[in-house]
Amino acid sequence: MQGSSTPRGSGGCVSVAERAWVRPAGPASGAPRDEPSILHVDMDAFFASVEVLDDPSLAGKPVIVGGSGARGVVASCTYEARVYGVHSAMPSVRARQVCPHAVFVDGHYRRYAEVSAQLRGVLRSFTPLVEPVGLDEAFLDVRGALHLLGPPRTIGSAIRSRVREELGLDCSVGAGRSKMIAKLASRAAKPRAETRGKLPGEGVVVVAPEDEVAFLHPKPVGQLWGVGAATAKRLTELGVRTVGDLAGLPEAVLVRALGNAHGRHLAALARGDDADPVVPDRPTKSVGHEETFREDIADRTILQRHALRMAESVAGRLRASGLAGRTVTVKVKLADFSLVTRAHTIGVGLDTGSAIGAVAVALLDAMDLPTGVRLLGVSVSGLESASAGRQLSFELDAPANGELPGATADAARRQEHWRAVTTAIDAIRRRYGMEAVGTASMVGPGGIVVPARRDAPWGPSQEDPLPPAAPQQTSQDPRS
């Protein structure tokens, strides 16, 4: 990720861009937002556009990024595919039906992350107050830059030009007094796919304070933050279909229907009031890895091996970020699409695959799995600095709770014993590549299966191999 500061010359001069941040406006300063100084930058068809950028032969074709197998979903698609009704989160099977000549690309997640880091570098050259949202969008607070860089529309246009020049990609920009209005504005600025083809959007849409009501009230209420399926159903029962309908309801009615906090929050959003500030470098809350299998898996030994491989993936990302976590969560989607999650918290931060895997396997073993497993995921939360977790090594044998005392002690011991080994493994991988070394759980028919080997988390492709068979030496502990 690129830094936000501007290099100083040998003579001690400060560039124009750097002078703008001598007195930055803090994200929680409480200053009134009397002008649309919050921007939302959203890349257009990001994953698919990166694929076309890297392979120009795909230009002008209906490209779909996602899992191409029977259980895959669409992650992104070009506007040429959207013309046929393809959209994100659509099952890939359905996407093939509506657009038979689509070109499926399994996706290259690491490549998208690389371009995303370049995008953040561009955005931070306009303001240090950048709050990334996923890989392809971000909020910016430009209050401190208006006097130098011009009004929001000028800044938005400059951002679009820089992104096009430096990344070769397109983005849309919305501006408003709040994050919610800015996000809705960027959506209004996007190109549209219609039967006659792709129609260019405005590129930049600025919602002035006096225009907020006219902009917000005609929109479907489902576009407001916090309105999911359950809330939308309750609002429909109250006769609410648009934001304007919501704004017309007495707040007391919303509080009775949705609860005090949620009701008051939605009433404020319907008025255009959103005090949520732009928070740069928002701390990561969890790190996880999950996969949808090409076929349901009922063999618990195979499931254990997958859980351990995913634990290695999560651990590697934690160490790369200098983090450790205390809570391990296992998520399972069964063949009937029902979800089961189990979590366990211990008193020491974990950042080794062996330790995280010990808890994950214990949680998996404790689950009742009446049918085959369609999806499996392992995540770690309760994050802290890895050095903070290591200060608790004198408590390694003390269980943090009574749910899985054996797993707690086992994970703590493994964290302590594998720390030096993991450091050596990371050094080898940095020098010789990810496939150079791995644990027993990562060894498949074709050799070492590297952690996070599946770049596409949106389902298996048609070419993905079936899950590896259980090891022949069943007496061996798969966590080793």
Secondary structure, DSSP 8 states (H G I E B T S, - for coil): ---S-----TT----HHHHTTSS---TTS-----S--EEEEEETTHHHHHHHHH-GGGTTS-EEEE--STT-BEEEE-HHHHTTT--TT-BHHHHHHH-TT-EEE---HHHHHHHHHHHHHHHHTT-S-EEEETTTEEEEE-GGGHHHH-SHHHHHHHHHHHHHHHHS--EEEEEESSHHHHHHHHHHHS-EEETTEEE---SEEE--GGGHHHHHTTSBGGGSTT--HHHHHHHHHTT--BHHHHHHS-HHHHHHHH-HHHHHHHHHHHTT-------TT----EEEEEEEEEEEE--HHHHHHHHHHHHHHHHHHHHHTTEEEEEEEEEEEETTS-EEEEEEEEEEEE-SHHHHHHHHHHHHHTS---S-EEEEEEEEEEEEEHHHHHTTGGGTTS-SSSSSHHHHHHHHHHHHHHHHHHHHHHHHHHHH-GGG---GGGEETTEE--TT-----S---TT--------S-TTS-TT-
